[in-house]
Amino acid sequence: MKKFLILPLLILFLLLAPTAQAVTVAVFPVEDLSQGSNGVNFALTDFLRQNLEERGVEVIPADRLITFMARNRIRWLGFLGTNHILQVGEDLHADYVLLGTVSQRQELPMAAFGMVLTLVRTSDARTVWTEVGGVSKADISNFLAIDEPESIDDLLPVLAQQLLVSWPSVMEETGQNPCLLVETTKLAPLHVKPGDEVSCTVRLRPVAGGESLSQVLLMVGDDNYLDMQPESANTYSVSWYAPEWDGFLPVSLILRYDSGRTQVFFVGNYQVDNSAPTLMLKITGKTVNNYTAFNDRLPIVPVWQNPEPLSRWSLFIQNANGEVMAGTEGKGALPQRFVWKGQRPDSHKAADGIYDIVLTIWDRADNQTVATEKVLLKNNPPVPLINAEVGDEHLIVTLNSEDDIPVDFWSAEVLYSNGEVLLQSQGSELPVEILIPFPPPSDPRKFECIVAMKDVLGNKVQKKIPDLMQLVGPAEDEPETPKQEEWIPEF
């Protein structure tokens, strides 16, 4: 009698065993990072498909999967958004999605291969299994080196089999549990200040034969539940105010059904930011009278203290009256440096003087920071100041500059009127006195003088004086010739 009972039970076990794995898996093309950001490893994808089919898992045909990817414009591999995962379950009737990424692939100096596999359930977009592994030729050593792997192609099946050893032994079908598909979600703005308004809108697409919803909630943070109100058919929205503290807050959609079942979908994060970005301006130039001075090109470098992404920025250069001499604006990242060539908006040289450099930045939460620096523009050459007076045995010539900009170099050359050089002198400090010996009374030749100056900013000037004696003032005991008055008739 026992023999007759054992045979039917064995037959029943053999009939039910395959159904334990009667699930459908969509194996997406494996991302291969070793080939670049859009690399695909079709050989590994086919191997995974074949291995799963041998385990009794139903695999979505490759052509149907490629058509689905093209129709939904899925261009990136290795991961899928929640909406696409739910769409796989609805359109392809797959219970799970298998995603893979090749993280390492090298032939030399020794063949090595690394990858990650992730299994995601399509009913709720939750990850139910993941495995990471790597293998190299050095990890596999056989007796007398028989059948040892020599290349990546040899390592590929070895690693895939190792990863699939931990494949879930029990997998449930999800196609019998229809759900609502989250078609679109909109959380905005993603970066706010405390007290700013945040809103979220979701659009649901019911699956045929699905359950009826009893409540649509939005969970902000860990314990703040908000009732979403219907705007139109299958569209719900809610708004709230950001809390008075900084940080990131997760936002999740909660769907509750009449049957008591609950589904949770992650919508995204938003950041509460009450801190303005901090930076300063680094100006390269000579320091003159406590100002950074320049004459041609002024490099302006923003120096971050706590770098963070920006929404927009502006840089303006203003004169003492507030008039804008130059300016630029932009969105997103701040340029690493700016250069002002000392010009006005019409491309002509700006006047010498003090200017304000004003850099304003706004972060993604619209917190504002203003960094300013004062600079001195001096592009006109120095103005030599030359005086002369008669001494006992010398003509005393005094050199100076009418500008506040220190000189870097000066030179003076005194010549007779016929070109004979009498004296040469140079230096870097002003004022200075130069003593020129008088020629004999019988020498009627005049003194000529050529003076050159260069200030610390690089501005240069050269001045020629045909007769130095013209700079000597009249003697104190000589009466000044009275000036003749001029009468201008009125009109």
C-alpha positions as CSV (number, residue, x, y, z in Angstrom):
1,M,0.0,0.0,0.0
2,K,2.9,2.4,0.8
3,K,4.3,1.8,-2.7
4,F,1.1,3.0,-4.3
5,L,1.1,6.2,-2.1
6,I,4.7,7.1,-2.8
7,L,4.4,7.1,-6.6
8,P,1.5,9.6,-6.8
9,L,3.2,11.9,-4.3
10,L,6.4,11.8,-6.3
11,I,4.5,12.6,-9.5
12,L,2.7,15.5,-7.7
13,F,6.1,16.9,-6.4
14,L,7.6,16.8,-9.9
15,L,4.5,18.7,-11.3
16,L,4.6,21.3,-8.6
17,A,8.4,21.9,-8.4
18,P,8.7,23.9,-11.6
19,T,5.9,26.2,-10.5
20,A,7.9,27.3,-7.5
21,Q,10.1,29.3,-9.9
22,A,7.3,30.1,-12.3
23,V,8.2,33.7,-12.3
24,T,9.0,36.0,-15.2
25,V,12.2,38.1,-15.2
26,A,13.2,40.9,-17.6
27,V,17.0,40.7,-18.0
28,F,18.1,44.2,-19.1
29,P,21.3,44.6,-21.1
30,V,24.4,44.6,-18.8
31,E,26.1,47.9,-18.5
32,D,29.9,47.7,-19.1
33,L,31.7,50.7,-17.6
34,S,35.0,49.5,-19.0
35,Q,33.7,50.5,-22.4
36,G,32.6,54.0,-21.4
37,S,29.4,55.5,-20.0
38,N,27.2,53.8,-22.7
39,G,29.0,50.5,-22.9
40,V,27.0,47.3,-23.2
41,N,28.1,43.7,-22.6
42,F,25.7,41.5,-24.8
43,A,27.7,38.4,-24.2
44,L,27.2,38.5,-20.5
45,T,23.6,39.4,-20.9
46,D,23.0,36.3,-23.1
47,F,24.8,34.2,-20.5
48,L,22.6,35.4,-17.7
49,R,19.5,34.8,-19.7
50,Q,20.5,31.3,-20.5
51,N,21.5,30.5,-16.9
52,L,18.1,31.7,-15.6
53,E,16.2,29.7,-18.2
54,E,18.1,26.6,-17.1
55,R,16.9,27.3,-13.5
56,G,13.3,27.2,-14.7
57,V,12.8,31.0,-14.7
58,E,10.8,32.5,-17.6
59,V,12.8,35.2,-19.3
60,I,11.2,38.0,-21.3
61,P,12.4,37.7,-25.0
62,A,15.2,40.0,-25.9
63,D,13.4,41.6,-28.9
64,R,10.4,42.5,-26.7
65,L,12.7,44.1,-24.1
66,I,14.6,46.1,-26.7
67,T,11.3,47.4,-28.1
68,F,10.2,48.4,-24.6
69,M,13.4,50.3,-24.0
70,A,13.1,52.1,-27.3
71,R,9.4,53.0,-26.7
72,N,10.2,54.4,-23.3
73,R,13.5,56.0,-24.4
74,I,15.6,54.2,-21.8
75,R,19.2,55.3,-22.7
76,W,21.1,54.5,-19.5
77,L,21.8,51.0,-18.3
78,G,22.6,49.6,-14.8
79,F,19.6,51.1,-13.1
80,L,15.9,52.1,-13.7
81,G,13.7,54.7,-12.2
82,T,10.6,53.6,-10.2
83,N,8.2,54.5,-13.1
84,H,10.1,52.4,-15.6
85,I,10.2,49.4,-13.2
86,L,6.5,49.6,-12.6
87,Q,6.0,50.0,-16.4
88,V,8.0,46.8,-17.0
89,G,5.5,44.9,-14.8
90,E,2.5,46.4,-16.6
91,D,3.7,46.2,-20.2
92,L,5.8,43.1,-20.2
93,H,4.1,41.3,-17.3
94,A,7.4,40.6,-15.7
95,D,7.6,39.9,-12.0
96,Y,11.2,41.0,-11.6
97,V,13.9,43.1,-13.4
98,L,17.5,41.9,-13.4
99,L,20.1,44.7,-13.8
100,G,23.8,44.2,-14.2
101,T,26.9,46.4,-14.3
102,V,30.4,45.4,-15.2
103,S,32.6,47.4,-12.8
104,Q,36.0,46.0,-13.8
105,R,37.4,44.4,-17.0
106,Q,41.0,44.0,-17.8
107,E,43.2,41.6,-19.8
108,L,46.6,42.8,-18.7
109,P,48.7,42.3,-16.7
110,M,46.3,39.6,-15.6
111,A,42.8,38.8,-16.7
112,A,40.3,40.2,-14.1
113,F,36.6,40.8,-14.1
114,G,34.1,42.4,-11.6
115,M,30.4,43.0,-11.7
116,V,27.2,43.8,-9.8
117,L,23.8,42.1,-10.2
118,T,20.5,43.5,-8.8
119,L,17.1,42.0,-8.8
120,V,14.1,44.4,-8.4
121,R,10.5,43.5,-7.9
122,T,8.1,45.2,-10.3
123,S,5.1,45.4,-8.0
124,D,6.7,47.9,-5.6
125,A,10.1,48.7,-7.2
126,R,11.9,47.2,-4.2
127,T,15.3,45.6,-4.5
128,V,15.0,42.0,-3.3
129,W,18.5,40.7,-4.1
130,T,21.9,42.0,-5.0
131,E,25.3,40.5,-5.3
132,V,28.7,41.9,-6.0
133,G,31.8,39.9,-7.0
134,G,35.0,39.8,-8.8
135,V,37.4,37.2,-10.1
136,S,40.9,37.1,-11.7
137,K,43.1,34.5,-13.2
138,A,45.0,34.3,-10.0
139,D,41.9,33.2,-8.1
140,I,41.5,30.1,-10.2
141,S,44.3,27.6,-10.1
142,N,43.8,24.0,-11.3
143,F,46.1,21.0,-11.0
144,L,48.7,21.2,-13.7
145,A,47.0,24.3,-14.9
146,I,44.4,22.2,-16.7
147,D,41.5,24.3,-18.1
148,E,42.6,27.4,-16.3
149,P,41.1,30.7,-17.7
150,E,43.3,32.7,-19.9
151,S,41.1,35.7,-20.9
152,I,38.1,37.7,-19.9
153,D,35.8,35.4,-21.9
154,D,36.9,32.5,-19.8
155,L,36.3,34.4,-16.5
156,L,32.9,35.6,-17.4
157,P,30.9,32.4,-16.9
158,V,32.9,31.6,-13.8
159,L,32.0,34.9,-12.1
160,A,28.4,34.8,-13.3
161,Q,27.9,31.3,-11.8
162,Q,29.4,32.4,-8.5
163,L,27.1,35.4,-8.2
164,L,24.0,33.3,-9.1
165,V,24.7,30.8,-6.4
166,S,22.9,33.1,-4.0
167,W,19.9,33.6,-6.3
168,P,16.7,33.6,-4.2
169,S,15.4,30.1,-3.7
170,V,11.8,31.3,-3.3
171,M,10.4,34.0,-5.6
172,E,6.7,35.0,-5.7
173,E,4.7,36.0,-8.7
174,T,3.6,39.6,-8.7
175,G,1.5,39.7,-11.8
176,Q,-1.5,38.4,-9.8
177,N,-1.3,41.5,-7.6
178,P,-2.3,44.5,-9.9
179,C,-1.4,47.9,-8.7
180,L,-1.6,51.5,-9.6
181,L,1.2,52.8,-11.8
182,V,2.8,56.1,-10.7
183,E,3.0,57.8,-14.1
184,T,4.6,61.1,-13.1
185,T,5.8,62.8,-10.0
186,K,6.7,66.5,-9.6
187,L,8.4,67.7,-6.4
188,A,9.4,71.4,-6.5
189,P,11.3,73.3,-5.6
190,L,14.1,70.9,-4.6
191,H,16.1,73.6,-2.7
192,V,14.3,76.0,-0.4
193,K,14.9,78.2,2.6
194,P,13.0,77.7,5.9
195,G,9.4,78.8,5.5
196,D,9.3,78.5,1.7
197,E,6.4,76.6,0.1
198,V,7.0,73.1,-1.4
199,S,4.5,71.2,-3.5
200,C,4.2,67.7,-4.9
201,T,2.0,66.5,-7.7
202,V,1.5,62.9,-8.8
203,R,-0.4,61.4,-11.6
204,L,-1.5,57.7,-11.3
205,R,-2.6,55.4,-14.1
206,P,-4.8,52.6,-12.8
207,V,-4.1,49.0,-14.0
208,A,-7.1,47.2,-15.4
209,G,-8.7,45.1,-12.7
210,G,-6.8,46.9,-10.0
211,E,-8.0,47.6,-6.5
212,S,-9.7,50.8,-5.5
213,L,-7.8,53.5,-3.6
214,S,-8.9,54.5,-0.2
215,Q,-6.3,57.2,0.6
216,V,-3.4,58.9,-1.1
217,L,-0.8,60.2,1.3
218,L,2.6,62.0,1.1
219,M,5.1,61.2,3.8
220,V,7.6,64.1,4.3
221,G,10.5,63.1,6.5
222,D,9.9,60.3,8.9
223,D,6.6,61.2,10.5
224,N,4.9,64.0,8.6
225,Y,1.9,62.5,6.7
226,L,-0.1,64.8,4.4
227,D,-3.4,64.0,2.6
228,M,-3.0,64.6,-1.1
229,Q,-6.1,66.2,-2.7
230,P,-7.4,65.3,-6.1
231,E,-6.9,67.9,-8.8
232,S,-8.4,66.0,-11.7
233,A,-8.9,62.4,-12.6
234,N,-6.0,60.3,-11.2
235,T,-4.0,63.5,-10.3
236,Y,-3.2,64.4,-6.7
237,S,-1.3,67.3,-5.1
238,V,-0.4,68.9,-1.8
239,S,1.8,71.7,-0.6
240,W,3.5,72.5,2.7
241,Y,6.1,74.9,4.2
242,A,9.7,73.9,4.8
243,P,10.7,73.5,8.4
244,E,13.0,75.9,10.3
245,W,16.1,73.7,10.1
246,D,18.7,72.8,7.5
247,G,19.0,69.4,5.9
248,F,17.6,66.9,3.4
249,L,14.1,65.5,3.7
250,P,12.9,62.4,1.9
251,V,9.4,62.4,0.3
252,S,7.5,59.2,-0.3
253,L,4.1,58.5,-1.8
254,I,1.8,56.1,0.2
255,L,-1.1,54.4,-1.6
256,R,-3.7,52.7,0.6
257,Y,-6.3,50.4,-0.9
258,D,-9.8,49.3,0.3
259,S,-8.4,45.8,0.9
260,G,-6.0,47.2,3.5
261,R,-2.9,46.8,1.3
262,T,-0.4,49.6,1.2
263,Q,2.2,50.6,-1.4
264,V,5.1,53.0,-0.8
265,F,7.0,54.8,-3.6
266,F,10.0,57.0,-3.1
267,V,9.4,60.4,-4.8
268,G,12.7,62.2,-4.0
269,N,14.5,64.5,-1.6
270,Y,14.3,68.3,-1.1
271,Q,16.9,70.4,0.8
272,V,16.2,73.1,3.3
273,D,19.1,75.5,3.2
274,N,19.3,78.6,5.4
275,S,23.1,79.2,4.9
276,A,24.4,81.6,2.3
277,P,27.4,80.4,0.3
278,T,30.7,81.8,1.5
279,L,33.5,83.1,-0.8
280,M,36.0,85.9,-1.2
281,L,37.7,87.7,-4.1
282,K,41.4,87.3,-4.8
283,I,42.7,90.2,-6.7
284,T,46.2,90.1,-8.2
285,G,48.1,93.3,-8.5
286,K,50.4,95.8,-6.8
287,T,49.4,97.3,-3.5
288,V,49.4,101.1,-3.6
289,N,47.9,103.2,-0.8
290,N,46.1,100.2,0.6
291,Y,44.5,99.5,-2.8
292,T,45.2,96.7,-5.3
293,A,46.4,98.7,-8.3
294,F,46.7,97.8,-12.0
295,N,47.1,99.4,-15.4
296,D,46.0,96.9,-18.0
297,R,44.7,93.5,-17.0
298,L,43.1,92.7,-13.6
299,P,42.7,89.0,-12.8
300,I,39.7,88.4,-10.5
301,V,39.5,84.9,-8.8
302,P,36.6,83.8,-6.6
303,V,37.9,81.8,-3.7
304,W,35.4,79.4,-2.1
305,Q,35.4,78.7,1.6
306,N,32.5,76.2,1.4
307,P,31.9,75.3,-2.2
308,E,28.3,74.5,-3.2
309,P,26.2,74.5,-6.4
310,L,24.8,77.9,-7.5
311,S,21.7,78.9,-9.4
312,R,23.0,82.1,-10.8
313,W,25.7,84.8,-10.4
314,S,26.6,88.3,-11.5
315,L,29.8,90.4,-11.6
316,F,29.8,94.2,-12.0
317,I,32.6,96.8,-11.8
318,Q,31.4,100.3,-10.8
319,N,33.1,103.6,-10.5
320,A,32.8,106.0,-7.5
321,N,29.4,107.3,-8.9
322,G,27.9,103.8,-9.1
323,E,28.2,103.7,-12.9
324,V,28.8,100.2,-14.3
325,M,32.0,100.0,-16.3
326,A,31.9,96.3,-17.0
327,G,29.6,93.4,-16.1
328,T,28.6,89.8,-16.8
329,E,25.9,87.4,-15.5
330,G,25.4,83.7,-15.8
331,K,23.6,80.6,-14.5
332,G,25.0,77.5,-12.8
333,A,28.7,77.1,-12.0
334,L,30.8,80.2,-11.3
335,P,33.8,80.7,-13.7
336,Q,37.2,80.0,-12.1
337,R,38.4,83.5,-12.9
338,F,37.5,86.8,-14.5
339,V,39.7,89.4,-16.2
340,W,38.9,93.1,-16.5
341,K,41.0,95.0,-19.0
342,G,40.2,98.4,-17.5
343,Q,37.7,99.3,-20.2
344,R,34.3,100.9,-20.3
345,P,31.2,99.3,-22.0
346,D,32.2,101.1,-25.2
347,S,35.7,99.4,-25.2
348,H,37.5,102.6,-24.5
349,K,39.9,102.9,-21.5
350,A,38.2,103.8,-18.3
351,A,39.4,106.8,-16.4
352,D,42.0,106.5,-13.6
353,G,40.4,106.1,-10.2
354,I,39.0,103.8,-7.6
355,Y,36.5,101.1,-8.7
356,D,34.4,98.6,-6.8
357,I,34.3,95.0,-7.9
358,V,30.9,93.5,-6.9
359,L,30.4,89.7,-7.2
360,T,26.9,88.4,-6.2
361,I,26.0,84.7,-6.1
362,W,22.8,82.9,-5.3
363,D,22.7,79.2,-4.3
364,R,19.9,76.8,-5.3
365,A,17.7,77.9,-2.4
366,D,18.2,81.6,-3.5
367,N,20.4,82.5,-0.5
368,Q,22.5,85.5,-1.6
369,T,26.2,86.4,-0.9
370,V,27.9,89.6,-2.1
371,A,31.7,89.8,-2.2
372,T,33.3,93.2,-2.9
373,E,36.8,94.6,-3.4
374,K,38.1,98.1,-4.2
375,V,40.9,98.5,-6.8
376,L,42.8,101.4,-8.3
377,L,43.1,101.8,-12.0
378,K,46.0,103.8,-13.3
379,N,46.9,103.5,-17.0
380,N,48.2,107.0,-17.6
381,P,52.0,107.4,-17.4
382,P,53.6,109.2,-14.5
383,V,54.0,113.0,-14.8
384,P,57.6,114.0,-14.2
385,L,58.1,117.1,-11.9
386,I,61.5,118.8,-12.7
387,N,62.8,121.9,-11.0
388,A,66.2,123.5,-11.2
389,E,68.1,126.1,-9.1
390,V,71.6,127.6,-9.2
391,G,74.1,126.6,-6.5
392,D,77.5,127.9,-5.8
393,E,79.3,125.6,-8.2
394,H,76.5,123.4,-9.6
395,L,73.1,123.5,-11.2
396,I,70.8,121.6,-8.8
397,V,68.1,119.6,-10.6
398,T,65.3,118.0,-8.5
399,L,63.3,115.1,-10.0
400,N,59.9,114.0,-8.6
401,S,56.6,112.7,-9.8
402,E,53.2,114.4,-9.5
403,D,51.5,110.9,-9.0
404,D,50.9,108.9,-5.9
405,I,52.1,105.8,-7.7
406,P,55.7,104.9,-6.7
407,V,58.2,104.7,-9.5
408,D,60.0,101.5,-10.2
409,F,62.8,103.2,-12.3
410,W,64.0,106.6,-13.4
411,S,66.9,107.9,-15.5
412,A,68.2,111.3,-16.4
413,E,70.7,112.1,-19.1
414,V,72.3,115.6,-19.4
415,L,73.8,116.6,-22.7
416,Y,75.3,119.7,-24.3
417,S,73.5,121.2,-27.2
418,N,75.9,119.5,-29.6
419,G,75.1,116.0,-28.2
420,E,78.0,115.6,-25.9
421,V,77.0,113.6,-22.8
422,L,77.8,115.5,-19.6
423,L,76.1,113.3,-17.0
424,Q,74.0,110.2,-16.7
425,S,72.1,109.1,-13.5
426,Q,69.4,106.6,-12.6
427,G,67.7,105.1,-9.6
428,S,64.4,103.9,-8.1
429,E,63.6,106.4,-5.4
430,L,62.0,109.9,-5.7
431,P,62.5,112.7,-5.1
432,V,66.2,113.0,-5.9
433,E,68.7,115.9,-6.5
434,I,71.1,115.8,-9.4
435,L,74.2,118.1,-9.3
436,I,75.4,119.4,-12.7
437,P,78.8,121.2,-12.7
438,F,78.8,124.6,-14.4
439,P,80.9,124.8,-17.7
440,P,83.6,127.4,-18.0
441,P,82.3,131.0,-18.7
442,S,83.7,130.8,-22.2
443,D,81.4,127.8,-23.1
444,P,78.1,129.1,-24.4
445,R,76.5,125.7,-24.9
446,K,73.1,125.0,-23.4
447,F,72.2,122.0,-21.1
448,E,69.7,119.5,-22.5
449,C,68.0,116.9,-20.3
450,I,66.2,113.7,-21.1
451,V,64.2,112.2,-18.2
452,A,62.5,108.7,-18.3
453,M,60.3,107.2,-15.7
454,K,58.4,103.9,-15.1
455,D,56.0,103.4,-12.2
456,V,55.5,100.1,-10.4
457,L,52.5,99.3,-12.6
458,G,54.5,99.5,-15.8
459,N,53.4,102.9,-17.1
460,K,56.3,104.6,-18.9
461,V,57.1,108.2,-19.9
462,Q,60.0,110.2,-21.4
463,K,60.4,113.9,-21.3
464,K,63.0,116.1,-23.1
465,I,64.0,119.6,-21.8
466,P,65.9,121.6,-24.4
467,D,67.4,124.1,-21.9
468,L,67.6,123.3,-18.2
469,M,68.4,127.0,-17.4
470,Q,64.8,127.8,-18.4
471,L,63.7,126.0,-15.3
472,V,65.7,128.3,-13.0
473,G,63.5,130.9,-11.4
474,P,64.3,134.7,-11.5
475,A,66.6,136.0,-8.7
476,E,64.9,137.3,-5.7
477,D,66.5,140.8,-6.0
478,E,65.4,141.2,-9.6
479,P,62.0,143.0,-9.9
480,E,59.3,141.1,-11.6
481,T,58.2,142.6,-14.9
482,P,54.7,143.9,-14.5
483,K,52.1,142.2,-16.6
484,Q,50.1,144.4,-19.0
485,E,46.4,144.3,-18.3
486,E,44.2,143.2,-21.1
487,W,40.7,144.5,-21.6
488,I,38.1,142.3,-23.2
489,P,35.1,144.2,-24.4
490,E,31.7,142.9,-23.3
491,F,29.4,141.6,-26.0
